[in-house]
């Protein structure tokens, strides 16, 4: 049956408003139904025209069992690039279930960077089988990429690129492109790299510079001799920072001997940047960033448990402070009622400071050059807000318990705790950063321990002195 | 004095390791010294060869006073694109101090999207003066961009682009580029837009497709008829999502009548994406995202105060629960000592769930299609960890206070609170999202109120029943 475009219009085709396609619940149910029935024709009808990104989103929404079934039903028509658009967990879910022949077919049709991402997700035995089935030239290139460390530029890079000697003219390059034909050029490219006979990078000619040059101009006359490049062994996150800072669209990747081995493009880097942001957010919330990659219930529960255990210890430290003042609490139960306000407000204020500090460290806006200025600014903010909240809490507490003395006591404790929290909120992340620990992961429990201990400690000490307790 | 490259090598020139340049403290001090002395020659020597991104980073590190002085000392050699690389606060700092003549010169040399960003930062009177001094054609284009809402695609877009009719051949386009010369083409471009006589977009030919086509091929034979486009009035954040989802490098911008008016490129979008991530992180930490844009101490203090006030209210709610159990606390002070452990652990556990939920909502991984599944998963994790921490805390508490009954009491309270926290941590962000409030901003205080009230409430109620208190 020939595909009828009117009939097979999916929600993914409507971009008139520039919005992304959202896969409707009905559409997903339709696909699930067709998969359950093993109706390959209907699956083709529904899914055949989807953009790879929408196909990826669809795969995420399907059940574990349905995912590999969809790939099988699509057969040779399945677009393997869709596997680049799903999370690692979903990808491995699918790859696990696919026969080696399907994998070989899939890897063969992918660009080198995507092929590497697929191969990474395979068991060593399957990886070897797939590699062995590929033509020697492809195999060598993919093996070399896989030899680079995980998350390195070498894994992310595209190994097909266009390089030419410096004495070629613009006209000659254009003739070369036309003769070359589709298969021998990368699917998408932005530039021609100018290299010497040893493949050392001399410069870059972007396509827009190439097309506006006269035919007789030599490449070395129009190339940009930008020295920005990335080592293949370097971490992808470092490369991402370079893209971000210098607004790059692509950057050459070189090996240890400065030979050109690939190119990193912005679309891969956007994913790295987004992942970094996710990791920072999750770490600040006390969640292991790896969690997003797994659906394994017990793994998640255990990972959350680990971080909560650290907090448990800090909670017992706080309780020890309270236990130390047991006598005073018995004598004046209002202290037990009001204590959490002092501790909690300090914790929230310190969390504000800490969040600003962690973010500024990540974006490199907080450096040694301005750290002292920012520490003083945060201390001043802590003092101002400490005074303000001290005043408010003092008035409320004194009236609530009909005890005038409680006013100045809680006000002073509040002021002390907000200043201490401000100091802890900025110094702790700075210290972790200096010690090369990720401040987003480590700062939280430390900072709240400070505000809990100082909050309860200051409040109960000041109260004991004022009211002559204990 | 001719510039000697050996002498003026700045740290910014070393990219051999692919790392970004870090401006050394010594270098910044040198620049500051030269500015203080008004030594234009020395400033040129030090700063003249800096990349715009590094010049921007340098401006951020200088004092308020030194920033506009640097621009003046550099005169016509100052690269205005550096102002795109600094925060809004710094940019306005500088623009405020610059004479209108300098501004006019600067705006004239910028690409349209950057010029719009500069004009946005000016006072209405100055903006009009600068616009009036520009050639009519530029003025009209910039005015139109400024008419679009703030942060819209129309403000971010580049208004110079290459468009051609569908019947032009690849060869004719290449000839056109060569005849056109530098000035009449955009500084960087990736594609030729194919338009009808009314400037309606028919398709796109990327340069790599153009250069591999035979000269006689018509554009409409090689163009991609992708319907993805962005309305100029649309929010930049929506456009960013499109780029991210479909790995785009550029996207056409159309006006209300579907006419091509500009192009959005990935380098602008990367900034939007990074800003979104920053906003989410700061919001989760209880910080107003606008804060990063200002150095105004009182503004920051007041903005932090506002959010802390909300938390203050929730702290008093918690205290009211404690006050309700005043009698029981007096009878058994151990409850006052242990209560914060139950409340705190519930709060931390709920924050984990909330962070995962907020992130998944932002990345659209959490949708109506899988919400129920995720709610049950979080409840199960809360129950498992509640049971585990209940057991541990129970054993510790019973031994610490030599009171066997405290064991089951705190264990049951802990379990209850972690389950309640899990429910709150996922349902609260989902509810805010549904009500079109930003869940990152609003969820925190709600969720911790739940765990505080349930934590203290459950612990003290169970204890009262078990020990027959009150």
Interface residues (C-beta under 8 A of the other chain):
Chain A: X13 X14 X15 X16 X17 X18 X19 X20 X25 X28 X51 X53 X57 X60 X61 X85 X87 X153 X174 X177 X178 X180 X181 X182 X185 X186 X188 X189 X190 X206 X207 X208 X210 X211 X212 X213 X214 X215 X227 X228 X229 X230 X231 X234 X238 X239 X241 X242 X243 X244 X245 X246 X247 X248 X249 X251 X266 X267 X270 X273 X274 X277 X278 X280 X281 X282 X284 X285 X286 X287 X291 X292 X297 X300 X301 X304 X305 X307 X308 X311 X312 X315 X316 X318 X319 X322 X323 X326 X329 X330 X333 X336 X337 X338 X339 X340 X341 X343 X344 X345 X348 X349 X351 X352 X354 X355 X356 X358 X359 X360 X363 X365 X367 X368 X369 X370 X377 X380 X381 X384 X385 X388 X389 X392 X393 X396 X400 X452
Chain B: X13 X15 X16 X17 X18 X19 X20 X23 X25 X28 X51 X53 X57 X60 X61 X85 X87 X153 X174 X177 X178 X180 X181 X182 X185 X186 X188 X189 X190 X206 X207 X208 X210 X211 X212 X213 X214 X215 X226 X227 X228 X229 X230 X231 X234 X238 X239 X241 X242 X243 X244 X245 X246 X247 X248 X249 X251 X266 X267 X270 X273 X274 X277 X278 X280 X281 X282 X284 X285 X286 X287 X291 X292 X297 X300 X301 X304 X305 X307 X308 X311 X312 X315 X316 X318 X319 X322 X323 X326 X329 X330 X333 X336 X337 X338 X339 X340 X341 X343 X344 X345 X348 X349 X351 X352 X354 X355 X356 X358 X359 X360 X363 X365 X367 X368 X369 X370 X377 X380 X381 X384 X385 X388 X389 X392 X393 X396 X400 X452
